[in-house]
Amino acid sequence: METIELREEYIKLGQALKAAGMVSSGVEAKVVIQDGLVKVNGVIEYQRGKKLYNGAIIEFDGQSVKIVG
């Protein structure tokens, strides 16, 4: 499982998807989130601005990324 290191207290979901290389742009992040294709901690998430803290796990397109910090 890949990880993303937090630089601040949290990272927003759209930013995390881009940082992990799961999407190529903010627009793509917005679309896949709105389409219900992204899970956070096992639950489908529809908010691009969802704040993710240490320990959160993102799942998209068969990949998983853990937020650490």
C-alpha positions as a Markdown table, in Angstrom:
| # | Residue | x | y | z |
|---|---|---|---|---|
| 1 | Met | 0.0 | 0.0 | 0.0 |
| 2 | Glu | 1.3 | 3.4 | -1.0 |
| 3 | Thr | 1.4 | 6.2 | 1.5 |
| 4 | Ile | 1.1 | 10.0 | 1.5 |
| 5 | Glu | 3.0 | 12.0 | 4.1 |
| 6 | Leu | 1.0 | 14.8 | 5.6 |
| 7 | Arg | 2.7 | 18.2 | 5.6 |
| 8 | Glu | -0.1 | 19.8 | 7.6 |
| 9 | Glu | -2.8 | 18.6 | 9.9 |
| 10 | Tyr | -4.9 | 17.2 | 7.0 |
| 11 | Ile | -5.1 | 16.9 | 3.2 |
| 12 | Lys | -8.2 | 17.2 | 1.1 |
| 13 | Leu | -9.4 | 14.2 | -0.8 |
| 14 | Gly | -9.0 | 15.7 | -4.3 |
| 15 | Gln | -5.5 | 16.8 | -3.4 |
| 16 | Ala | -4.6 | 13.4 | -2.0 |
| 17 | Leu | -5.8 | 11.6 | -5.2 |
| 18 | Lys | -3.5 | 13.9 | -7.3 |
| 19 | Ala | -0.6 | 13.5 | -4.9 |
| 20 | Ala | -0.9 | 9.7 | -5.1 |
| 21 | Gly | -1.0 | 9.8 | -8.9 |
| 22 | Met | -4.4 | 8.2 | -8.9 |
| 23 | Val | -5.8 | 11.0 | -11.1 |
| 24 | Ser | -4.0 | 13.5 | -13.3 |
| 25 | Ser | -5.9 | 16.7 | -12.5 |
| 26 | Gly | -8.3 | 18.3 | -10.1 |
| 27 | Val | -11.1 | 18.1 | -12.7 |
| 28 | Glu | -10.5 | 14.3 | -13.0 |
| 29 | Ala | -10.6 | 14.0 | -9.2 |
| 30 | Lys | -13.9 | 15.9 | -9.0 |
| 31 | Val | -15.5 | 13.6 | -11.6 |
| 32 | Val | -14.4 | 10.3 | -10.1 |
| 33 | Ile | -15.4 | 11.5 | -6.6 |
| 34 | Gln | -18.8 | 12.7 | -7.8 |
| 35 | Asp | -19.4 | 9.4 | -9.6 |
| 36 | Gly | -19.0 | 7.5 | -6.4 |
| 37 | Leu | -15.8 | 5.7 | -7.4 |
| 38 | Val | -13.7 | 6.7 | -4.4 |
| 39 | Lys | -13.9 | 5.2 | -0.9 |
| 40 | Val | -12.4 | 6.7 | 2.3 |
| 41 | Asn | -12.0 | 4.2 | 5.1 |
| 42 | Gly | -14.3 | 1.7 | 3.3 |
| 43 | Val | -17.2 | 4.2 | 2.7 |
| 44 | Ile | -18.0 | 5.9 | -0.7 |
| 45 | Glu | -17.1 | 9.6 | -0.4 |
| 46 | Tyr | -18.7 | 12.3 | -2.6 |
| 47 | Gln | -17.0 | 15.4 | -1.1 |
| 48 | Arg | -13.9 | 16.4 | -2.9 |
| 49 | Gly | -13.0 | 18.7 | 0.0 |
| 50 | Lys | -13.3 | 15.9 | 2.6 |
| 51 | Lys | -10.4 | 16.4 | 5.1 |
| 52 | Leu | -8.3 | 13.3 | 5.5 |
| 53 | Tyr | -6.2 | 12.9 | 8.7 |
| 54 | Asn | -3.5 | 10.5 | 9.8 |
| 55 | Gly | -4.5 | 6.9 | 9.3 |
| 56 | Ala | -7.2 | 7.5 | 6.6 |
| 57 | Ile | -7.2 | 5.0 | 3.7 |
| 58 | Ile | -8.3 | 6.0 | 0.2 |
| 59 | Glu | -9.4 | 3.3 | -2.3 |
| 60 | Phe | -9.8 | 4.0 | -6.0 |
| 61 | Asp | -9.5 | 1.9 | -9.2 |
| 62 | Gly | -8.0 | -1.1 | -7.4 |
| 63 | Gln | -5.4 | 1.0 | -5.6 |
| 64 | Ser | -5.2 | 1.9 | -1.9 |
| 65 | Val | -3.3 | 4.8 | -0.3 |
| 66 | Lys | -2.8 | 5.5 | 3.4 |
| 67 | Ile | -2.4 | 9.0 | 4.8 |
| 68 | Val | 0.4 | 9.1 | 7.3 |
| 69 | Gly | 1.8 | 12.0 | 9.4 |
